[in-house]
Amino acid sequence: MIINDSLIKTKARKQLLNVYGQLDGNLGVVQMNREHRFNTLSPNLIENISRGVETMDNDHIATTIYLGSAESEHFSNGTDFRTIAHMKKEDNFGRIQEYLQQLYKLQTKIASVNKPLIALANGHALNSGAALLAAAGHPLTTLDTKIAFNEVTFGFVPHSGATFYLSRMPGEFGTFMALTGLPIHGTDAARISLTKGIVHDPVEYS
């Protein structure tokens, strides 16, 4: 049996990274790699996503950017409410403000990159994770995707750009999602134009 030592080392290094990127021809791939934490948008993960997208945006070889999850199980559970609760317990409200600013800046960066940005959501895309998906120029879902602006169940108003996308849904569907926090499937998200299409057989990058 032949063992590819360089491949093993590459995979081991990737396991240690919160976010890693690679070029696939002219496609700049940025993958969130914290699915054991459901890609919850912790301060560190936000910083690394932002750096990865900015790197691909500045790379002259990459003409299109792809944002997804490494194991294709969860896109993002959104805001790190556990960290916010810990900061609140320590009366560190300044740090909460910094975290939310960091979160909103990421959404702005995703929405304003100069290159086509494709975001593919596998599994859950919740609260600010759903807004992160919607902020992409070309948001896509799979048949297994569930999207919810469920921060209302934690006592939060839909945030991180969520009200922008909710207000543009047909009829009062956005109001319904904002008040209930109930999830919709990827097919429904495409039907109401929250996303732009469905991918039936997602490509996995190793």
Buried (B, 14 or more C-beta within 10 A) or exposed (E): EEEEEEEEEBEEEBEEBBBBBBEEEEBBBBBBBBBEBBBBBBBEBBBBBBEBBBBBBEBEEBEBBBBBBBBBBBBBBBBBBEBBEEBEEEEBEEBBEEBBEBBBEBBEBBBEBEBEBBBBBBBBBBBBBBBBBBBBBBBBBBEBBBBBBBBBEEEBEBBBBBBBBBEEBEEEBBEBBBEEBEBBBBEBBBEBEBBBEBBEEBEEBE
